[in-house]
Amino acid sequence: MEENFKLRNQVELKESLATKWQAPSNIALVKYWGKYGMQLPANPSISFTLNACRTITNVKATKGQPGFSISYDGIVKPEFAPKIQAYLERIVDYCPWTAHYFFEIDTHNTFPHSSGIASSASSMAALSACMMDFESELTATPLDYHKMSFLSRLGSGSACRSLQGAAVLWGEHKDTADSSNFYGVDKSDLLHPVFQDFQDSILLVDKGEKVVSSSVGHDLMNGHAFAQARFEQAQENLTTLKKALQEGDLETFIKITESEALTLHAMMMTSQPYFILMKPHTLSIIEEIWAFRKETQIPVCFTLDAGANVHMLYPSNHKTAVDVLINNKLTRYCQNSHYICDEIGAGAKKC
């Protein structure tokens, strides 16, 4: 499969190139946790693409000595360099023209970096969009979104779910014929109308750096006592969730989404070494959501990424009631009372 993404078109190098793209984060419903080989998932996942939580990346390429510089809002960030270096080394087999350029990369997030809102997903997706934009220009061919997703996966696994579509499936799934471990597949056509305007209110319990990186967490699935059962569970949950998304079955959607979030953190808590990324306020918010749903019958649910922050998912027609809940009861659990209002988006786009 990798061979299919090796460049076969003729390239006419230019002295300089410039582009700017933005790509959103995404929130997984069925979670990817555990990987093998070169950023390949141990189990399939499906996510909602977000809209407001984005990375905007500006890249200038100059023909000559290969290399790169990386900055955030114009400030040089040497701590980002190892990830960019690894990415460029991984993509050169598929984009050999990159070996002839020096890349000036400047990036910006619309949300807190490294706090469990998949900033690596949006950043590597945006960078890959820039690279494929350059390749499209150099080869005079249309943008290849499958290759864009393939390249982004080499930088950050979940980045391949941030490029195209409101719902994206990644990983070989027994009940999805076009699924792939190598790139994300747009599954927007699955979504019943009730899911097409879903909201995501992100309650920022902790905006700091995660204690354990996602990469380390994924590696701890190797030899995990419950790993194989988890991988099989993800396959079954994805089958069930796909059906719920198609039929507008909110009850099943809530059941699977919340169970998947808790399972993700259960795997963290039972690995060796074990760790906990949830905070006491994470649990308080979950309990408030459960109480609110029981009292009002409003179909709001939570999910968690690999961090302490809580994503509240719900149909847009309940936004007013959920906003009252957030402002009256939930902001007290958020760092500096901060939260983000987001919704389903469509993927990357050129600025």
Stockholm file with secondary structure:
# STOCKHOLM 1.0

chainA/1-351         MEENFKLRNQVELKESLATKWQAPSNIALVKYWGKYGMQLPANPSISFTLNACRTITNVKATKGQPGFSISYDGIVKPEFAPKIQAYLERIVDYCPWTAHYFFEIDTHNTFPHSSGIASSASSMAALSACMMDFESELTATPLDYHKMSFLSRLGSGSACRSLQGAAVLWGEHKDTADSSNFYGVDKSDLLHPVFQDFQDSILLVDKGEKVVSSSVGHDLMNGHAFAQARFEQAQENLTTLKKALQEGDLETFIKITESEALTLHAMMMTSQPYFILMKPHTLSIIEEIWAFRKETQIPVCFTLDAGANVHMLYPSNHKTAVDVLINNKLTRYCQNSHYICDEIGAGAKKC
#=GR chainA/1-351 SS CGGGGSCCSCCCCCSEEEEEEEEEEEEEEECCCCEETTTEESSCEEEEEEEEEEEEEEEEEEESSCEEEEEETTEECGGGHHHHHHHHHHHTTTCGGGGGEEEEEEEEESSCTTSSSCHHHHHHHHHHHHHHHHHHHHHTCCCCHHHHHHHHHHHCGGGGGSSBCSEEEESCBTTBTTCCSSSEEECGGGCCGGGTTCEEEEECSCCSCCSSCHHHHHHTTTTCTTHHHHHHHHHHHHHHHHHHHHHTCHHHHHHHHHHHHHHHHHHHHTSSSCCCCCCHHHHHHHHHHHHHHHHHCCCCEEEECSSSCEEEEECGGGHHHHHHHIIIIIGGGSGGGCEEEEEBCCBCEEC
#=GC SS_cons         CGGGGSCCSCCCCCSEEEEEEEEEEEEEEECCCCEETTTEESSCEEEEEEEEEEEEEEEEEEESSCEEEEEETTEECGGGHHHHHHHHHHHTTTCGGGGGEEEEEEEEESSCTTSSSCHHHHHHHHHHHHHHHHHHHHHTCCCCHHHHHHHHHHHCGGGGGSSBCSEEEESCBTTBTTCCSSSEEECGGGCCGGGTTCEEEEECSCCSCCSSCHHHHHHTTTTCTTHHHHHHHHHHHHHHHHHHHHHTCHHHHHHHHHHHHHHHHHHHHTSSSCCCCCCHHHHHHHHHHHHHHHHHCCCCEEEECSSSCEEEEECGGGHHHHHHHIIIIIGGGSGGGCEEEEEBCCBCEEC
//
